Amino acid sequence: MELTDWLLTATERGNPAVRLDDRRGEAAWTRGNDVRPLVHGATYFSELLGALRAQRAGDLCLFTDWRGDPDELLDGEGTEVGEVLGEAARRGVIVKGLVWRSHLDRLRFSETENRHLGTEIEAAGGECLLDMRVRPGGSHHQKYVVLRHPGRPERDVAFVGCTDLCHSRRDDASHRGDPQALPIAAAYGPRPPWHDIQLAVRGPAVGDVEACFRERWDDPAPLTRSPLTRLRALLHHEDTEAAALPPQLPDPPPCGTHTVQVLRTYPRRLVHGYDFAPDGERSIARGYLKALRRARALIYLEDQYLWSTHVVRSFAEALAAQPELRLIAVVPSHPEQDGRLSWAANLVGRIAALEGLRAAGGDRVAVYGLENHSGTPVYVHAKVCVIDDVWAVVGSDNVNLRSWTHDSELSCAVVDEAHDGREPDDPGGTGDGARRYARELRLALAREHLDLGAPPAKDAPDPLCDPAGVFRAFAESAAALDDWHAGGCRGPRPAGRLRAYRAPELNRVAAVLSTPAYRFLVDPDGRPLGLRRRNAY
């Protein structure tokens, strides 16, 4: 297999100004990495806590976030995010953060929390900037932490993925929810179960993720365009300019078999454009498009949104082109927020997307929600895609238009040099063979959703390796649980957590949803229609 079959070349990234690829002077990816999926926020937070507490004076901690809550516990009493980062700064660790400044809290965003997190860090000697260098209507949505250790490169790690350092994220495989919960739609209860994932990346790719942070940190544009916000920053003694970072260390040495390509989204910012992406960057969208063109057997997707007919069209084209290709998608069963505006816009986006997918793939398309063993829906916040058990991507981006064009996003696409070695060893029939990392990631997620125990021994057959087998297993499990609920929950609860996705209360808005004008005007991504039109990839 040629890596260029699945990964973008430097030219295909579509951003000649990018510094990420130039720093190596050759391929637009790094080889020799070790990438471990950390499924569930509690798993990630526990590992992050240990890594932060192991840092010492002169080490470097860099992080970006959409929302940060300083009192969120990483692993029990005394492990508040703000306190742990502050302790690191007081030990002499160089702590630098970039958190989206965001909108007012009364609009259910996180300006107050983000400011307080920055205040705690800066009081301890670190630096955390509230960053509004975005396109109007957009956000900084990247979620990663980079830890570097001069003289100890074997400890270097980048945590990249979907999980914010904030309330509601610290859930585990039981899906009973984070005790420090944010209110979302009533269907999820007072302590919403939460499904999320982060990657622990070691090896040369750590240098790529760090380079992405440095591009944003060194952006010469003002942190905000608003004169009022600048005045308020001065009154609150907030930093309005970033202090210099120490020189970047050499990349960590190779330590595994994983090739990692760092993919991003940046908009074309009309005023004070990004000097590292003056025309924006759409490498996440382009990475998906390239991988989807090679899809032959199975697309496995977990996504918070899965909407926008424009974005989903690329999945539909793959299904139409390959008659054996199947799509399994795991999404939230209900919109995140109650209320007519949010609810209706969510349904418009999701229903239109599913119509396009099913028109192309028919019964080869299966969409599911999740519930815990108490019957409470699980909010799916994960952003994962695995294609033919070869190409796998995890990151901050959702399958929607704003993630592919408008917000800042960062994801890691991984292709493993090591073959899986189990049947069917070439599920897509491309000759590329199933790769260990992609297959193990998909199987781990599938086994949790199906309530299966430990995986079979390496030399034993696993029916979930077969695309038709896992497609059938999901359908049977969801049907059994749906029937149990329909029968009044009598008798033992069937194994599994999957429920067939059905748009809730569709009859209430069927007439409105069928109106072309409504679909034209309502944007589930929450941006003005003109901005939606001008973003292409």
Secondary structure, DSSP 8 states (H G I E B T S, - for coil): --GGGTS--TTTT--TT-STTTTTTS-SSEEEEEEEEEESHHHHHHHHHHHHHT--TT-EEEEEES-B-TT-BSSSTT-BHHHHHHHHHHTT-EEEEEEE--S-GGGT--HHHHHHHHHHHHHTT-EEEEE--S-TT--B---EEEEE-TT-GGG-EEEEES--BSTT----TT----SS-----GGG-SS--EE-EEEEEESTHHHHHHHHHHHHHT--S-S-S-HHHHHHHHHTT---S--------------SSEEEEEEEEE---SSS--TT-TT-EEHHHHHHHHHHHT--SEEEEE-S----HHHHHHHHHHHHH-TT-EEEEE--SS-SS-SHHHHHHHHHHHHHHHHHHHHHHGGGEEEEEEE-TTS-EEEE---EEEETTTEEEEES--SSHHHHHTSBEEEEEEEESSB--SSSS-TTSSSS--BHHHHHHHHHHHHHHHT--S---TTS--GGGSHHHHHHHHHHHHHHHHHHHHTTS-SS--S--EEE---TTGGGTHHHHT-HHHHHH--TT-S-HHHHHH---
